[in-house]
Amino acid sequence: MRYLCLLLLLATACKQNTDSQTAQLYSAPHRPQIHFSPKQKWMNDPNGMVFYNDTWHLFFQYYPDSTVWGPMHWGHATSKDLVHWKEQAIALYPDSLGYIFSGSVVVDKQNSSGFGKDGKIPLIAIFTHHDPKGEKEGKDNFQNQSIAYSLDEGNTWTKYAGNPVLKNPGIKDFRDPKVSWNEQSKKWIMTLATKDRISFYSSADLKQWNKESEFGETWGSHGGVWECPDLFPMTDDDGSTIWVLLVSINPGGPQGGSATQYFIGDFDGKTFTSTQQDTRWIDAGTDNYAGVTWSNTNDRRVFLGWMSNWQYAQAVPTEKWRSAMTVPRELSLAKVNGQYYLRSVPVKELAVLDETASKEKIINSFNKKFEGPARLEFHTITVDGFSISLSNDKGEKWIAGYDKSTNSYFIDRTASGKKDFEKGFASRIVSKRISNNTGMNIVLMIDNASAELFADNGLSTMTSIFFPNENYNTIKVTGEPSFIMNSLSFTSLKSIWHK
């Protein structure tokens, strides 16, 4: 009994020590309080996101030995509510075939892969093996697609002995497989980034793949390499099925550096087609990249992006960690002037963070001191110019708003704080308003080093990171003389790391 008590005391002490270390890490300057970031070191693209047995799995590009990019692993975190995250052990390590680049995870309910046993349903990870030696030697086939499986709900993984399952035909950029089951063709469909276009492959067993078609050579933005695609169906209000293809690009984003475009169209089980003529961005800000949606969520589409930009991601002024994810976002369709667009808004689950709220009705300005993460939301019945400023006692400020003369939303971080780490960071960016409604709905999610603007119920979205020398503690909303908010709420939010 004495020995048992000693073990319990040691276990309690170890847990308290671990909790203290975690609290210290997540209290560091600029550390996000309502966004996922790993405890330490480098992170970029979200990948392998899957919902299974009431658990949200987030895998991500991770380098555990440095705060700059290096040999890629798959980090892993889980959540029961899409809000609070628990970092797990590294899921996939580099091996003799190369680094572990982006990919996806599917639930193989029918055991088409044959990996399931004893009634256990396998989770299958499909990822890119990136061979750095082949790249250095100038080969053009150093990226290939491989798989791994898990029989314990993603806790441990076994790589397939027959890897790679899809060999490179001679394309330097051949990566980021997003796989889903297609009911129409009764096959698995792989959506793969192949240099300047997307290639579609099909398989009955996740091991043998056949090429079906290509899309994108003459579509969309081509300022850089295409990456991290995602293909999924959505249902319109009248019950019609509309297909959406996400494609990230670096460089070539609307504000410079990296960003994610999307295409509205149709997929017949083999070929994606689109009549969309313009280039559309899922987020017109500077800091939302490589975003994809969770699999195995039925008709619900939940999106998550990497909240950074390759233009300066490795130089931002954080010490023990680098970068965070956006808040999870709910995707839906909207029709404007006869054309379909994507909406994205913060998921409803984030409401569990609501702490204290102030509400106003029929005002034309707002000024409040605050501390910590928060959410601002207001509605107007007219479309007039306004600005939202976040500032601190050092005079540093970040500004967002709407310019009526150009019908554009904007973000200005020219005086936001630390900016010398990259010459293009301090900038003012704009994005044309999509909605033609006669009023506006604005939501701003505020964290220690980021703000995410959702305008017109998510038709226009802009994400921005910043690094003030002291946390912002004042928020102001001002507008033109005719600007009237018929309702406003400002809600303080609890940290996801300190329950």
C-alpha positions as CSV (number, residue, x, y, z in Angstrom):
1,M,0.0,0.0,0.0
2,R,2.8,2.4,0.9
3,Y,4.4,1.6,-2.5
4,L,1.1,2.3,-4.3
5,C,0.7,5.6,-2.5
6,L,4.2,6.6,-3.5
7,L,3.5,5.8,-7.2
8,L,0.3,7.9,-7.0
9,L,2.2,10.8,-5.5
10,L,4.9,10.6,-8.2
11,A,2.3,10.4,-10.9
12,T,0.5,13.5,-9.5
13,A,3.7,15.4,-9.2
14,C,4.7,14.5,-12.8
15,K,1.3,15.6,-14.1
16,Q,1.5,18.9,-12.2
17,N,5.0,19.5,-13.5
18,T,3.8,18.7,-17.1
19,D,0.8,21.0,-16.7
20,S,3.0,23.8,-15.4
21,Q,5.4,23.4,-18.4
22,T,2.5,23.5,-20.8
23,A,1.0,26.6,-19.2
24,Q,4.3,28.3,-19.4
25,L,4.8,27.4,-23.1
26,Y,1.3,28.7,-24.0
27,S,1.8,31.9,-22.1
28,A,4.8,33.0,-24.3
29,P,4.6,36.3,-26.2
30,H,2.4,36.1,-29.3
31,R,1.2,32.6,-28.4
32,P,-2.4,32.1,-29.8
33,Q,-5.0,31.4,-27.2
34,I,-8.0,30.2,-29.3
35,H,-6.0,28.6,-32.2
36,F,-4.1,25.3,-32.3
37,S,-0.3,25.5,-32.3
38,P,2.1,22.7,-31.2
39,K,3.9,23.1,-27.9
40,Q,7.2,23.7,-29.6
41,K,9.1,23.8,-32.9
42,W,8.0,24.1,-36.6
43,M,4.5,23.5,-38.0
44,N,3.0,24.1,-41.4
45,D,0.2,22.5,-43.5
46,P,-2.8,20.7,-41.8
47,N,-3.2,17.3,-43.3
48,G,-4.8,13.9,-42.7
49,M,-7.8,15.5,-41.0
50,V,-10.5,12.9,-40.2
51,F,-13.4,12.7,-37.8
52,Y,-13.8,9.2,-36.3
53,N,-15.6,7.9,-33.2
54,D,-16.5,11.3,-32.0
55,T,-12.9,12.5,-32.2
56,W,-11.5,15.2,-34.5
57,H,-8.0,14.2,-35.7
58,L,-5.7,16.9,-36.9
59,F,-2.4,15.8,-38.4
60,F,0.1,18.4,-39.6
61,Q,3.4,19.0,-41.2
62,Y,5.9,19.1,-38.3
63,Y,9.6,19.3,-37.7
64,P,10.4,18.5,-34.0
65,D,14.0,19.6,-34.1
66,S,13.8,23.3,-35.1
67,T,11.6,26.3,-35.5
68,V,12.3,26.5,-39.3
69,W,11.2,24.0,-41.9
70,G,13.2,20.7,-42.0
71,P,12.6,16.9,-42.6
72,M,8.8,16.6,-42.4
73,H,6.9,14.4,-40.0
74,W,3.2,14.1,-39.4
75,G,2.4,15.7,-36.0
76,H,-0.9,14.7,-34.5
77,A,-3.5,16.4,-32.2
78,T,-7.0,15.4,-31.2
79,S,-10.1,17.1,-30.0
80,K,-13.6,16.1,-28.8
81,D,-15.1,19.5,-29.5
82,L,-13.1,21.2,-32.4
83,V,-11.9,23.7,-29.8
84,H,-9.7,22.2,-27.2
85,W,-6.8,20.2,-28.6
86,K,-4.5,17.6,-27.1
87,E,-1.2,17.1,-28.8
88,Q,-0.4,13.4,-29.4
89,A,2.8,11.5,-30.2
90,I,4.2,12.0,-33.7
91,A,2.2,9.8,-36.1
92,L,4.6,9.3,-39.1
93,Y,8.4,9.7,-39.2
94,P,10.7,10.1,-42.3
95,D,12.2,6.9,-43.5
96,S,14.3,5.5,-46.3
97,L,11.8,6.6,-48.9
98,G,11.9,10.2,-47.7
99,Y,10.2,12.9,-45.7
100,I,6.5,12.6,-45.0
101,F,4.7,15.4,-46.9
102,S,1.0,16.3,-46.9
103,G,-1.8,14.0,-47.5
104,S,-5.1,12.7,-46.1
105,V,-6.7,10.1,-43.9
106,V,-9.8,8.0,-44.8
107,V,-12.0,5.6,-42.8
108,D,-11.9,2.3,-44.8
109,K,-15.3,1.1,-43.6
110,Q,-15.6,-1.7,-46.1
111,N,-12.0,-2.8,-45.6
112,S,-11.3,-2.4,-49.3
113,S,-7.5,-2.2,-48.4
114,G,-7.6,-5.5,-46.6
115,F,-5.7,-4.0,-43.6
116,G,-8.6,-4.4,-41.2
117,K,-8.6,-7.5,-39.0
118,D,-10.5,-8.8,-36.0
119,G,-13.4,-6.6,-36.9
120,K,-11.3,-3.4,-36.6
121,I,-11.9,-0.7,-39.2
122,P,-8.6,0.6,-40.6
123,L,-7.8,4.3,-40.9
124,I,-5.7,4.8,-44.0
125,A,-3.2,7.6,-44.4
126,I,-2.3,8.5,-47.9
127,F,0.7,10.8,-48.1
128,T,3.7,12.0,-50.3
129,H,7.1,10.5,-49.7
130,H,9.6,13.2,-50.6
131,D,13.1,11.9,-51.3
132,P,15.6,14.7,-50.5
133,K,18.5,12.8,-52.0
134,G,16.7,12.4,-55.3
135,E,15.8,16.1,-55.3
136,K,19.4,17.0,-54.7
137,E,20.6,14.8,-57.5
138,G,18.2,16.6,-59.9
139,K,15.8,13.8,-60.5
140,D,12.3,14.5,-61.5
141,N,10.6,11.6,-59.7
142,F,11.6,12.3,-56.1
143,Q,7.9,12.6,-54.9
144,N,5.7,9.5,-54.7
145,Q,2.5,8.5,-53.0
146,S,2.5,6.0,-50.1
147,I,0.0,4.7,-47.5
148,A,0.0,3.6,-43.9
149,Y,-2.7,2.1,-41.7
150,S,-3.9,2.3,-38.1
151,L,-6.1,-0.2,-36.3
152,D,-6.2,1.7,-33.0
153,E,-8.0,4.9,-34.1
154,G,-4.9,6.8,-35.2
155,N,-2.7,6.2,-32.2
156,T,-0.1,4.1,-34.0
157,W,0.6,3.6,-37.7
158,T,2.1,0.9,-39.9
159,K,3.5,1.8,-43.3
160,Y,2.6,-0.4,-46.2
161,A,5.4,-2.7,-47.2
162,G,4.6,-2.1,-50.9
163,N,5.1,1.6,-50.8
164,P,5.0,3.7,-52.9
165,V,1.5,2.9,-54.2
166,L,1.6,5.6,-56.9
167,K,5.0,6.2,-58.6
168,N,5.9,9.5,-60.1
169,P,5.8,9.5,-64.0
170,G,8.4,12.3,-64.1
171,I,6.8,15.4,-62.5
172,K,8.9,17.3,-60.0
173,D,5.9,18.6,-58.1
174,F,3.8,15.5,-57.6
175,R,2.2,15.6,-54.2
176,D,-0.4,16.2,-51.5
177,P,-3.0,13.4,-52.2
178,K,-6.5,14.1,-50.9
179,V,-8.5,10.9,-51.1
180,S,-12.3,10.4,-50.7
181,W,-14.8,7.7,-51.6
182,N,-16.9,8.5,-54.7
183,E,-20.3,6.8,-54.6
184,Q,-21.0,7.4,-58.3
185,S,-18.0,5.5,-59.5
186,K,-17.8,3.2,-56.5
187,K,-14.1,3.9,-56.2
188,W,-11.6,5.9,-54.1
189,I,-10.7,9.2,-55.9
190,M,-7.3,10.8,-55.3
191,T,-7.0,14.5,-56.0
192,L,-3.3,15.2,-56.5
193,A,-1.3,18.3,-57.1
194,T,0.9,17.9,-60.2
195,K,2.9,21.0,-60.8
196,D,0.5,23.5,-62.5
197,R,-2.7,21.4,-62.5
198,I,-4.6,18.8,-60.6
199,S,-4.6,15.1,-61.6
200,F,-7.3,12.7,-60.6
201,Y,-6.7,9.0,-59.9
202,S,-9.0,6.2,-58.9
203,S,-8.6,3.0,-57.0
204,A,-10.7,0.1,-55.6
205,D,-8.3,-0.8,-52.8
206,L,-6.1,2.3,-52.1
207,K,-3.1,0.3,-53.4
208,Q,-3.5,0.2,-57.2
209,W,-4.2,3.6,-58.8
210,N,-5.3,4.6,-62.3
211,K,-5.2,8.1,-63.8
212,E,-8.6,9.4,-64.8
213,S,-8.2,13.1,-65.8
214,E,-6.6,16.5,-65.3
215,F,-7.9,19.9,-64.6
216,G,-6.4,23.4,-64.3
217,E,-3.7,24.0,-66.9
218,T,-5.5,27.1,-68.2
219,W,-7.7,27.8,-65.2
220,G,-7.2,30.0,-62.1
221,S,-4.1,31.6,-60.8
222,H,-0.7,30.3,-61.9
223,G,1.8,32.5,-60.2
224,G,3.4,29.5,-58.5
225,V,3.2,25.8,-57.9
226,W,-0.2,24.2,-57.2
227,E,-0.5,22.4,-53.9
228,C,-2.8,20.8,-51.3
229,P,-6.0,20.2,-53.3
230,D,-9.3,19.1,-51.9
231,L,-12.4,18.0,-53.9
232,F,-15.8,17.6,-52.3
233,P,-19.5,17.9,-53.1
234,M,-21.9,20.4,-51.4
235,T,-25.7,20.7,-51.6
236,D,-27.4,23.8,-52.7
237,D,-30.6,25.1,-51.1
238,D,-32.7,23.5,-53.9
239,G,-30.9,20.1,-53.4
240,S,-28.6,20.4,-56.3
241,T,-25.1,18.8,-55.9
242,I,-22.3,21.3,-56.5
243,W,-18.6,20.3,-56.5
244,V,-15.9,22.4,-55.1
245,L,-12.1,22.1,-55.8
246,L,-9.7,23.8,-53.4
247,V,-6.1,24.5,-54.7
248,S,-3.4,26.2,-52.8
249,I,-0.7,28.1,-54.7
250,N,2.7,29.4,-53.7
251,P,3.6,32.1,-54.7
252,G,0.8,33.8,-56.6
253,G,-1.7,34.7,-53.8
254,P,-3.8,37.8,-54.2
255,Q,-1.7,39.6,-51.5
256,G,1.7,38.1,-52.4
257,G,3.1,34.8,-51.2
258,S,0.8,31.9,-50.7
259,A,-3.0,31.5,-50.7
260,T,-5.8,29.1,-51.5
261,Q,-8.1,29.5,-54.5
262,Y,-11.3,27.5,-55.2
263,F,-13.3,26.4,-58.3
264,I,-17.0,25.7,-58.5
265,G,-18.0,22.9,-60.9
266,D,-19.1,19.3,-61.4
267,F,-17.4,16.0,-61.0
268,D,-18.7,12.8,-62.7
269,G,-16.5,10.3,-60.9
270,K,-13.7,10.8,-63.4
271,T,-13.5,14.4,-64.6
272,F,-13.9,17.8,-62.9
273,T,-15.3,20.6,-65.0
274,S,-16.0,24.2,-64.3
275,T,-17.6,27.2,-66.0
276,Q,-16.1,29.7,-63.5
277,Q,-14.1,32.3,-65.4
278,D,-12.7,34.4,-62.5
279,T,-10.2,33.4,-59.8
280,R,-11.7,33.1,-56.4
281,W,-10.0,32.9,-53.0
282,I,-11.3,31.1,-50.0
283,D,-9.5,33.8,-47.9
284,A,-8.3,37.0,-49.4
285,G,-6.0,37.9,-46.5
286,T,-2.3,37.2,-46.2
287,D,-2.4,34.3,-43.8
288,N,-4.5,31.3,-44.7
289,Y,-2.8,28.6,-46.7
290,A,-2.9,24.9,-47.5
291,G,-6.4,24.6,-46.0
292,V,-8.5,21.4,-46.5
293,T,-11.6,19.9,-45.0
294,W,-12.1,17.0,-42.5
295,S,-13.1,13.7,-44.0
296,N,-15.9,11.4,-42.6
297,T,-18.2,14.3,-41.6
298,N,-21.1,13.3,-43.9
299,D,-22.6,16.5,-45.4
300,R,-20.8,18.9,-43.1
301,R,-17.7,20.6,-44.5
302,V,-15.3,21.9,-41.8
303,F,-12.2,23.7,-43.1
304,L,-8.9,24.5,-41.4
305,G,-5.9,26.4,-42.8
306,W,-2.3,27.1,-41.9
307,M,-2.3,30.6,-40.5
308,S,0.9,31.9,-42.1
309,N,2.5,32.7,-45.4
310,W,5.6,31.2,-47.0
311,Q,6.8,34.7,-47.7
312,Y,7.8,35.2,-44.1
313,A,6.7,32.0,-42.1
314,Q,10.3,31.1,-41.1
315,A,11.2,34.6,-40.0
316,V,8.3,35.6,-37.7
317,P,9.4,36.8,-34.2
318,T,8.5,33.7,-32.1
319,E,11.1,31.8,-30.2
320,K,10.1,28.2,-29.3
321,W,7.3,27.7,-31.8
322,R,6.3,28.7,-35.3
323,S,2.8,29.3,-36.6
324,A,-0.7,28.2,-35.8
325,M,-3.9,27.1,-37.5
326,T,-6.9,29.2,-38.3
327,V,-10.0,28.6,-36.3
328,P,-12.1,25.8,-37.8
329,R,-14.6,27.1,-40.3
330,E,-17.9,25.9,-41.6
331,L,-18.2,26.0,-45.4
332,S,-21.5,26.5,-47.2
333,L,-22.6,27.8,-50.6
334,A,-24.1,31.1,-51.5
335,K,-25.5,32.4,-54.8
336,V,-24.6,35.9,-55.9
337,N,-25.8,37.2,-59.3
338,G,-26.5,33.7,-60.4
339,Q,-23.1,32.3,-59.5
340,Y,-22.1,30.1,-56.6
341,Y,-19.5,31.2,-54.0
342,L,-18.1,29.7,-50.9
343,R,-19.0,31.0,-47.5
344,S,-16.8,30.3,-44.5
345,V,-17.7,31.2,-40.9
346,P,-16.2,30.1,-37.5
347,V,-17.7,26.8,-36.4
348,K,-20.5,27.0,-33.8
349,E,-18.5,24.9,-31.4
350,L,-16.4,28.0,-30.6
351,A,-19.3,29.4,-28.6
352,V,-18.0,27.3,-25.6
353,L,-15.3,29.9,-25.2
354,D,-17.7,32.8,-24.6
355,E,-17.0,34.5,-21.3
356,T,-18.2,38.0,-20.8
357,A,-20.2,40.0,-23.4
358,S,-21.2,43.6,-23.9
359,K,-24.1,44.4,-26.3
360,E,-25.1,47.6,-27.9
361,K,-28.0,48.7,-30.2
362,I,-28.1,51.4,-32.8
363,I,-24.7,53.1,-32.4
364,N,-22.3,54.6,-34.9
365,S,-19.0,54.1,-32.9
366,F,-17.6,51.7,-30.3
367,N,-14.5,52.0,-28.0
368,K,-13.5,49.5,-25.4
369,K,-10.5,48.3,-23.4
370,F,-10.0,44.5,-23.5
371,E,-7.6,41.8,-22.5
372,G,-7.1,38.4,-24.2
373,P,-8.9,36.8,-27.1
374,A,-12.3,38.2,-28.2
375,R,-15.0,38.2,-30.8
376,L,-16.5,41.3,-32.2
377,E,-19.8,41.1,-34.2
378,F,-22.0,43.8,-35.6
379,H,-24.7,44.3,-38.2
380,T,-25.6,47.3,-40.3
381,I,-28.7,48.0,-42.5
382,T,-26.7,50.1,-44.9
383,V,-23.4,49.8,-46.7
384,D,-21.0,52.5,-45.4
385,G,-17.3,52.9,-44.8
386,F,-16.0,51.9,-41.4
387,S,-12.8,50.9,-39.7
388,I,-12.0,48.6,-36.8
389,S,-8.7,49.3,-35.0
390,L,-6.8,47.2,-32.4
391,S,-4.2,49.2,-30.5
392,N,-1.9,49.1,-27.5
393,D,-0.4,51.7,-25.1
394,K,2.7,51.9,-27.4
395,G,0.7,53.4,-30.2
396,E,0.9,50.2,-32.3
397,K,-2.2,49.4,-34.2
398,W,-3.8,47.0,-36.7
399,I,-6.8,48.2,-38.7
400,A,-9.4,46.5,-40.8
401,G,-12.5,47.9,-42.5
402,Y,-14.6,48.7,-45.5
403,D,-13.9,51.4,-48.1
404,K,-17.1,52.4,-49.8
405,S,-15.4,54.3,-52.6
406,T,-13.7,51.1,-53.9
407,N,-16.3,48.7,-52.6
408,S,-13.5,46.8,-50.8
409,Y,-12.6,45.4,-47.5
410,F,-9.1,46.1,-46.3
411,I,-6.5,45.3,-43.6
412,D,-3.7,47.6,-42.7
413,R,-0.7,46.3,-40.6
414,T,1.8,49.0,-41.5
415,A,2.0,50.1,-37.8
416,S,1.0,46.8,-36.2
417,G,4.3,46.3,-34.2
418,K,7.3,44.1,-35.1
419,K,7.7,44.1,-38.9
420,D,11.4,44.3,-39.8
421,F,11.7,40.6,-40.1
422,E,10.4,40.7,-43.7
423,K,10.2,43.7,-46.0
424,G,6.7,43.0,-47.3
425,F,5.1,42.2,-44.0
426,A,4.0,45.8,-43.2
427,S,1.4,46.4,-45.9
428,R,-2.2,47.5,-46.6
429,I,-4.2,44.9,-48.5
430,V,-7.7,45.0,-50.1
431,S,-10.3,42.7,-51.3
432,K,-13.4,43.5,-53.4
433,R,-16.7,43.0,-51.6
434,I,-18.7,40.0,-53.1
435,S,-22.1,40.5,-51.6
436,N,-24.7,42.8,-53.1
437,N,-26.8,43.0,-50.0
438,T,-27.9,46.4,-48.7
439,G,-26.5,45.7,-45.2
440,M,-23.4,44.2,-43.7
441,N,-22.7,41.5,-41.1
442,I,-19.2,41.6,-39.6
443,V,-17.4,39.1,-37.3
444,L,-13.8,39.6,-36.2
445,M,-12.0,36.8,-34.2
446,I,-9.2,38.4,-32.2
447,D,-6.2,36.6,-30.7
448,N,-2.8,37.6,-29.4
449,A,-1.2,37.6,-32.8
450,S,-4.0,37.3,-35.3
451,A,-7.4,38.5,-36.5
452,E,-9.8,36.8,-38.8
453,L,-12.4,39.0,-40.5
454,F,-15.6,37.3,-41.7
455,A,-17.8,39.8,-43.7
456,D,-21.3,39.3,-45.1
457,N,-21.9,36.0,-43.4
458,G,-18.5,34.7,-44.6
459,L,-18.7,35.6,-48.3
460,S,-15.6,37.8,-47.8
461,T,-12.9,36.5,-45.5
462,M,-9.5,37.9,-44.6
463,T,-7.0,36.5,-42.2
464,S,-4.0,38.4,-40.8
465,I,-1.2,37.7,-38.3
466,F,0.7,40.5,-36.4
467,F,3.3,40.9,-33.7
468,P,2.8,43.9,-31.4
469,N,5.4,44.5,-28.8
470,E,2.6,44.5,-26.2
471,N,-0.8,42.8,-26.7
472,Y,-3.5,45.0,-28.1
473,N,-5.8,46.2,-25.3
474,T,-8.1,48.7,-27.1
475,I,-10.7,48.2,-29.8
476,K,-12.4,51.0,-31.7
477,V,-15.1,50.9,-34.4
478,T,-15.7,54.2,-36.3
479,G,-17.4,55.0,-39.6
480,E,-18.7,57.6,-42.0
481,P,-21.4,59.9,-40.6
482,S,-24.1,57.7,-42.2
483,F,-22.6,54.5,-40.7
484,I,-25.0,52.9,-38.2
485,M,-24.7,49.6,-36.4
486,N,-28.1,48.4,-35.5
487,S,-26.5,45.8,-33.1
488,L,-23.1,45.1,-31.8
489,S,-21.6,42.5,-29.4
490,F,-18.1,42.2,-28.0
491,T,-17.4,38.9,-26.3
492,S,-14.3,38.0,-24.3
493,L,-13.1,34.5,-24.9
494,K,-11.5,31.9,-22.7
495,S,-8.2,30.4,-23.6
496,I,-8.4,26.9,-25.0
497,W,-5.2,26.0,-23.1
498,H,-6.4,27.0,-19.6
499,K,-9.7,25.4,-18.8
